[in-house]
Amino acid sequence: MTGRVVDSKTKEPIPFSSIGLKEEQTGALTNEYGFFQMASPEKNAQDSLIVQALGYRRKAVLVKRGTKLEDMIVEVEKINIVLKSVDITAKKVGSKDMGSNSNNPGEGMIQGMPGSQYAFFVKNEKGKKLGMIRTVSFYIGEHGFPKEPFRVRIYKNDGDYNAPNTDLLTENVVVSAPGGGSWFTIDMTPYNIVAPDEGFFVAMEWIVSGDKFYTANFMDNYTPYGQIMKPTFEFKESRTWTYTMGKGWSLITMSNGTGLRYNAMIKAEVDVYK
């Protein structure tokens, strides 16, 4: 099954969209030109092809086993985003780093396959009035392929059990670190994202670049791909969720045996107001 995901109005390709067969539990990620390829339905006579693209409405397409499914064009509708305004009558007291405070990563590796994500909840510990998200940072490990591109995702915690759900960042922000073994910071000021007062999720999404494709059968093992994040053991609570195409979000509850939880090493700089 091959095809391309495009904007319904402009017909421009949409890169790094998530494609999945609902019943088969298989999935794919479009490349940076919007193309995808994956296995056709095998278990059932028909299935729903679920297409999720950043900043667009989710779409389901009926596909039937045995039907020629080549060069499909899947058109998705863009969501009109209304930006939240900041109360300018409040007094700004500066910008604050929130999230991981450590420069010493814990033992272990956080790695993913294309289409998967690790999201860390940047909690508003002191209940301050928050403003714009200025930067987000990821501690990139020295192993793997630290210079490979990844996509930045920012979410509200409005999913089931406070999981990541609604995108606060609705543009494709694809970046590459200059190397590993240190923090890598991305400027978010061009995107005018106002942080929810309770906090927000910052996530790394593994992607593919160039003319490569990625397809997955979630019953199979996979080879680590791309960059690797490092974990932190600063917190007594689990703040990190992981996303897999076809399965959704799940909370990571591992600990190091001392009551401190395994979390992704992610932080953000946010404006703070009185």
C-alpha positions as CSV (number, residue, x, y, z in Angstrom):
1,M,0.0,0.0,0.0
2,T,1.6,3.3,-1.1
3,G,0.4,6.9,-1.1
4,R,0.9,10.4,-0.2
5,V,-0.7,12.7,2.5
6,V,-1.5,16.2,1.2
7,D,-3.2,19.4,2.4
8,S,-6.9,19.3,1.1
9,K,-6.7,22.9,-0.1
10,T,-3.1,23.6,-1.2
11,K,-2.4,19.9,-2.2
12,E,1.0,20.4,-0.7
13,P,2.6,17.2,0.9
14,I,2.5,16.9,4.7
15,P,5.7,15.4,6.1
16,F,6.0,13.0,9.1
17,S,2.3,12.1,9.3
18,S,1.3,9.0,11.3
19,I,-0.4,6.3,9.3
20,G,-1.9,3.2,10.9
21,L,-4.3,0.3,10.3
22,K,-6.7,0.2,13.2
23,E,-7.2,-3.5,13.4
24,E,-3.8,-4.7,12.2
25,Q,-1.8,-2.7,14.7
26,T,0.7,-1.8,12.0
27,G,1.8,1.7,11.1
28,A,4.0,3.9,9.0
29,L,5.4,7.4,9.0
30,T,5.3,9.6,5.9
31,N,8.7,10.9,4.8
32,E,9.5,14.6,4.5
33,Y,7.8,14.6,1.1
34,G,4.6,13.1,2.4
35,F,5.0,9.6,0.9
36,F,4.3,6.4,2.8
37,Q,4.3,2.7,2.1
38,M,3.1,-0.2,4.3
39,A,1.5,-3.6,4.2
40,S,-2.1,-3.8,3.0
41,P,-4.8,-5.4,5.3
42,E,-4.2,-9.1,5.9
43,K,-6.3,-10.1,8.9
44,N,-9.7,-8.7,7.9
45,A,-11.7,-8.1,4.8
46,Q,-11.5,-4.4,5.5
47,D,-9.9,-2.0,7.9
48,S,-9.6,1.7,8.7
49,L,-6.5,3.6,7.6
50,I,-6.1,6.3,10.3
51,V,-4.1,9.4,9.3
52,Q,-2.9,11.9,11.9
53,A,-0.9,14.9,10.7
54,L,0.3,17.7,12.9
55,G,-2.1,20.7,12.7
56,Y,-4.7,18.8,10.7
57,R,-7.9,16.9,11.5
58,R,-7.6,13.2,12.0
59,K,-8.9,11.2,9.0
60,A,-10.1,7.6,8.6
61,V,-10.1,6.0,5.1
62,L,-11.8,2.6,4.4
63,V,-9.4,0.1,2.8
64,K,-10.3,-3.4,1.6
65,R,-8.1,-6.5,1.4
66,G,-7.3,-7.5,-2.1
67,T,-7.9,-4.0,-3.6
68,K,-5.2,-2.3,-5.5
69,L,-3.9,0.3,-3.0
70,E,-1.1,2.1,-4.9
71,D,-0.4,5.8,-5.2
72,M,-3.3,6.8,-2.9
73,I,-3.8,10.5,-2.3
74,V,-5.1,11.2,1.2
75,E,-6.3,14.7,1.7
76,V,-6.5,16.1,5.2
77,E,-8.1,19.3,6.4
78,K,-6.1,21.9,8.3
79,I,-7.3,23.0,11.7
80,N,-7.7,26.7,12.2
81,I,-5.7,27.6,15.4
82,V,-6.7,30.6,17.5
83,L,-3.7,31.8,19.5
84,K,-4.3,32.5,23.2
85,S,-3.4,36.0,24.3
86,V,-1.3,36.9,27.3
87,D,-2.6,39.2,30.1
88,I,-0.3,42.2,29.5
89,T,-1.6,43.9,32.7
90,A,0.3,41.3,34.8
91,K,3.9,42.1,35.8
92,K,6.6,40.0,34.2
93,V,9.1,38.8,36.8
94,G,11.4,37.1,34.3
95,S,11.9,33.7,32.7
96,K,12.3,30.4,34.6
97,D,13.8,27.0,33.7
98,M,11.2,24.3,34.4
99,G,11.6,20.5,34.2
100,S,14.9,18.7,34.6
101,N,17.5,20.7,36.5
102,S,20.3,18.2,36.3
103,N,23.4,18.4,34.1
104,N,24.3,14.8,35.1
105,P,22.2,12.2,33.3
106,G,21.2,9.0,34.9
107,E,22.3,5.6,33.7
108,G,20.3,4.2,30.7
109,M,19.1,5.3,27.3
110,I,15.8,6.6,25.9
111,Q,15.6,5.5,22.3
112,G,12.7,5.2,19.8
113,M,11.7,4.1,16.4
114,P,10.3,6.6,13.8
115,G,6.8,7.7,14.8
116,S,7.4,7.0,18.5
117,Q,7.7,9.8,21.1
118,Y,8.8,10.4,24.7
119,A,7.0,13.3,26.4
120,F,8.0,14.8,29.7
121,F,5.5,16.9,31.8
122,V,7.0,20.3,32.6
123,K,5.1,20.9,35.8
124,N,4.4,24.4,37.2
125,E,5.7,23.4,40.7
126,K,5.0,26.8,42.4
127,G,1.8,27.7,40.7
128,K,3.1,30.8,39.1
129,K,1.3,32.6,36.3
130,L,3.0,31.4,33.1
131,G,3.5,33.2,29.8
132,M,5.3,32.3,26.6
133,I,7.4,29.2,26.2
134,R,10.8,30.6,25.2
135,T,12.9,27.5,24.7
136,V,12.8,23.7,25.1
137,S,15.8,21.5,25.7
138,F,16.7,17.8,25.4
139,Y,19.7,16.1,26.8
140,I,21.1,14.2,23.8
141,G,23.2,11.1,24.6
142,E,26.6,10.6,23.0
143,H,25.6,7.1,21.6
144,G,23.5,6.3,18.6
145,F,23.3,8.9,15.9
146,P,23.0,12.2,17.8
147,K,22.9,14.4,14.7
148,E,19.9,12.7,13.2
149,P,16.8,15.0,12.9
150,F,13.8,14.8,15.3
151,R,10.6,16.7,15.6
152,V,9.7,18.8,18.6
153,R,6.1,18.3,20.0
154,I,4.4,20.3,22.8
155,Y,1.1,19.2,24.2
156,K,-1.6,20.0,26.8
157,N,-2.1,17.4,29.5
158,D,-5.8,17.0,28.5
159,G,-5.8,13.3,27.5
160,D,-7.1,10.3,29.5
161,Y,-5.4,10.2,32.9
162,N,-3.7,13.6,32.1
163,A,-1.8,12.1,29.1
164,P,-0.5,14.3,26.3
165,N,-3.3,15.1,23.8
166,T,-3.9,18.5,22.3
167,D,-1.0,20.0,20.3
168,L,0.1,23.4,21.5
169,L,2.8,23.5,18.8
170,T,1.0,23.1,15.5
171,E,3.9,23.6,13.1
172,N,6.6,21.1,12.0
173,V,9.7,22.0,14.0
174,V,12.3,19.5,12.8
175,V,15.8,20.0,14.3
176,S,19.2,18.3,14.5
177,A,21.7,18.5,17.4
178,P,25.3,19.4,16.6
179,G,26.4,16.4,18.7
180,G,25.8,14.3,21.8
181,G,26.7,14.3,25.4
182,S,25.0,17.7,26.3
183,W,21.8,19.7,26.4
184,F,20.4,20.8,23.0
185,T,18.1,23.9,23.1
186,I,15.6,25.0,20.6
187,D,14.2,28.6,20.4
188,M,10.4,28.5,20.6
189,T,9.7,32.3,20.5
190,P,8.7,32.4,16.8
191,Y,5.7,30.1,17.6
192,N,4.0,32.3,20.3
193,I,3.0,29.4,22.5
194,V,1.4,30.4,25.9
195,A,2.0,27.8,28.5
196,P,-1.0,26.4,30.4
197,D,-0.7,27.4,34.1
198,E,-0.7,23.7,35.3
199,G,2.2,22.9,32.9
200,F,2.6,21.2,29.6
201,F,4.3,18.3,27.9
202,V,7.5,18.6,25.7
203,A,8.2,15.6,23.5
204,M,10.8,14.3,21.1
205,E,9.4,12.5,18.1
206,W,11.7,10.2,16.1
207,I,11.3,10.7,12.3
208,V,12.9,9.6,9.0
209,S,14.5,12.0,6.5
210,G,15.2,12.0,2.8
211,D,13.7,9.3,0.6
212,K,13.7,6.7,3.3
213,F,10.4,5.1,4.6
214,Y,9.6,3.5,7.9
215,T,6.9,0.9,8.5
216,A,6.3,-1.0,11.7
217,N,4.6,-4.2,12.9
218,F,4.3,-3.6,16.6
219,M,4.7,-7.3,17.5
220,D,8.2,-7.3,16.1
221,N,11.4,-6.2,17.7
222,Y,13.1,-3.1,16.2
223,T,16.6,-1.7,15.9
224,P,17.4,1.6,17.7
225,Y,17.2,4.5,15.3
226,G,18.6,8.0,15.4
227,Q,19.5,10.0,18.5
228,I,19.2,8.8,22.0
229,M,18.0,10.9,25.0
230,K,19.3,10.3,28.5
231,P,17.1,9.7,31.6
232,T,17.0,11.6,34.9
233,F,16.2,10.4,38.4
234,E,15.3,13.7,40.0
235,F,11.7,13.1,40.7
236,K,9.6,10.9,42.9
237,E,6.7,10.9,40.4
238,S,6.4,9.5,36.9
239,R,6.2,12.5,34.5
240,T,7.2,10.7,31.2
241,W,4.8,9.1,28.7
242,T,5.7,7.2,25.6
243,Y,3.8,7.0,22.4
244,T,3.7,4.2,19.8
245,M,1.9,4.4,16.5
246,G,-1.2,2.2,16.7
247,K,-1.1,2.0,20.5
248,G,-1.2,5.5,21.7
249,W,0.2,6.9,25.0
250,S,1.3,5.0,28.1
251,L,2.9,6.3,31.3
252,I,6.4,5.0,32.2
253,T,6.5,4.0,35.9
254,M,10.1,2.6,36.2
255,S,12.2,3.6,39.2
256,N,15.8,3.2,40.3
257,G,15.0,1.3,43.4
258,T,15.2,4.3,45.8
259,G,11.8,5.7,45.0
260,L,13.0,8.0,42.3
261,R,11.4,7.6,39.0
262,Y,12.9,7.2,35.5
263,N,12.0,10.3,33.4
264,A,13.2,11.8,30.2
265,M,15.8,14.6,30.6
266,I,13.8,17.5,29.1
267,K,13.3,21.1,30.3
268,A,11.8,24.4,29.1
269,E,12.3,28.1,29.7
270,V,9.0,29.9,30.3
271,D,8.1,33.5,31.1
272,V,6.7,34.0,34.6
273,Y,4.3,36.7,35.8
274,K,3.0,38.0,39.1
